[in-house]
Amino acid sequence: MHITPRIHIEDEDLQFEFIRASGPGGQNVNKVATAVRLRVRVDAIHGLDADARGRLEALAGKRITVEGELIIRAEAHRTQDANRKAALERLALLISQAAVRPKPRRATKPTRASKERRLASKAKQSRLKTLRKGTED
């Protein structure tokens, strides 16, 4: 499975488990195992550098086990094939998001005009509060 030209996963590293879906669906849900649980070891994803691996673990959150397996569950569709495709698409999306290096933030200072606007609004608010006080007798 190719995610980007540089990142790919071998088909034998993907493990599919078909389970019963939860929720409404009546007899079909009770009888047929249409939901998919996709497991893939993070180490088996070829082409990810250490930074991207860290971002993947952060994005995946609780979906990564202690052993380093990424687990994705798909049960939105009525067929195994559709849920299998949905799980693979979500895996590819997650990995491609992790592969993108975040743009570094450059610290900037507020402009002179924005400082003046802020101080003017503070002065206006102060005048309003002063006017509300009224006079002491």
Secondary structure, 3 states (H helix, E strand, C coil): CECCCCCEECHHHCEEEEECCCCCCCHHHHHCCCEEEEEEEHHHEECCCHHHHHHHHHHHHHHECCCCEEEEEECCCCCHHHHHHHHHHHHHHHHHHHHCCCCCCCCCCCCHHHHHHHHHHHHHHHHHHHHHHCCCC
